């Protein structure tokens, strides 16, 4: 049972009668729900380094990561070689489990989202033969993969998110290196893709960040054919409309975003298409303002990806130049 689920305990007194060879028990308290906690956070707005993943788990960048049903799943990506391994982290025990490989093929810049009991992964293959159009449903309960409807076009560097009913992917590069700005929706009930809209800004973009929060998709940044971007938008799913929001403080690409408690946390970017930083930012939805996070103590890097689990943001890996990492961090909002 995951550590974020409640267990009930009760206290009984047991009396033994050795001469008669019998025992009796008496309930002397009500059942008390207790929720075990492994929350590493003691101070808000801080980073906490956790034990590193095992040495058998390769260093990587441009991987996929998702929190789902009390666990975190990590896989794919690349370094000097192309990876298609698949792992699960248990926050209760702090242990990593190798779940085998993904049939998606190897390489980086796939997208990922979850709907109901399933995780969905597709596209990618960068720089290992992509872009790809294949798309898979992963069942954590049985550790099995099922191929689903191919993407409308092959993509790598598309951003993915879900509202719990549908999956969404935006932008990326397709065959021939063409940059796209299309937003697609995946319906698991019909196993089909629908073209919804185009991301504003007038250009296609590769490796933007995107996160879902309370009926809206928040998307920004990314690399166009000529430069990197700082523009930032909200897409209202119900009305199919876009709102222009304040630009990110930097022009950036190859980055990641996750939503938590009214904020969009963006981490791991390439600045100005070339540089690295350990200064990341969050967007406060209520105040409509970008603010700096505390400096990441793991040093400058791109592709540091965080996901939210039980109010804590977890993540790691990434690279600086050709230095690749295998570490694991918590950020305490």
Residue, then its C-alpha position, 0 to 999 in steps of 0.5 A: x500500500x503506498x505511503x500516502x494512503x491511510x491505514x486504520x489501527x485499533x488497540x486490543x487487550x488480550x487476556x490468557x487463561x493458561x489453566x483453561x487453555x483459552x484466550x480472550x481479547x477486548x477492544x478498548x479503543x476505536x479504530x484510528x486512521x493513520x497516514x504514514x508520511x515520508x515528506x522530506x520537507x521541513x522548510x518551505x521554498x527550499x531544495x533537498x537532495x535525496x539519495x541518488x538513484x542506483x548506479x545501474x540506472x543510467x545518467x540521462x537527459x530529455x527523458x520523461x517523468x510522471x507522478x501517478x498513483x503514489x509513485x514516480x515513473x522515469x524512462x527514455x532519454x539519451x546521453x552518448x547512447x539512446x535509452x528506452x529503459x523504464x523505472x519506478x520510484x517508491x516514495x515510501x521506501x525510497x527504492x527504484x525498480x527497473x520495470x524493463x523497457x518501453x516499446x516506444x523505441x529509444x531516445x529523448x523528447x517524447x511526451x507523457x501524460x496520465x489519464x485514469x489508471x494509465x500512463x501515455x507516452x509517445x513521439x520522441x526518438x531524438x537524436x536516435x532516429x526520430x521524430x516518431x509517430x507511435x504512441x503507447x498506453x502503459x498499465x502500471x498494474x500489469x506493467x504492460x504496454x499497448x500501442x494506441x492510435x499513432x500521432x497525426x504527424x511524427x513529432x519530437x520535442x512536443x509538450x504533453x499534459x492531461x486534464x484527467x479526461x483527455x491528453x494534450x500535446x503541443x508543438x514540436x518538430x516533425x519530419x524534415x525538421x519542420x517546427x509546428x505550433x499545433x495543439x492536439x487532443x487525445x480521447x482515450x474513449x475513442x482512441x483518436x486525435x483531434x486538432x484543436x488550435x494553434x499556439x499563439x506567437x506566429x511561429x512553430x516551436x520545439x521543446x516548449x514547456x506546458x502544464x495543466x491547472x484547473x481547466x487551462x493549459x499553460x505553455x511558453x518558451x521553446x525554440x523556433x527556427x531562428x531563435x528561442x522564445x519567452x512568450x507565455x500563454x494560457x489555453x482555456x479548454x472549455x472555451x477554446x481560447x488563448x490568453x496572453x500572459x507575461x513573458x517568462x523572464x528569459x528566452x529559453x527552450x528544452x525546459x519542463x513545467x509542473x503545476x502545484x497549488x496555483x503556481x506553474x514551476x518551470x525548470x531546466x532550461x537552455x537560456x538563449x538557446x545555448x546557455x545553462x542556469x540554476x536560476x529557475x522561476x515560477x508563475x503565480x496564477x493569482x497574481x499573474x507574476x513570474x518570480x525566481x525560485x531559490x537557486x538550484x544547489x545542483x549547479x547549472x543544468x538543462x532538462x532538470x524535470x520536476x513532478x508534483x507528488x503529495x505537495x512536493x516536487x521531485x526530479x533530477x537528471x539533466x546535463x550541462x554541456x556533456x556532463x550528465x547527472x544521476x541525482x534526485x531532488x525534492x523542492x519544497x514549495 
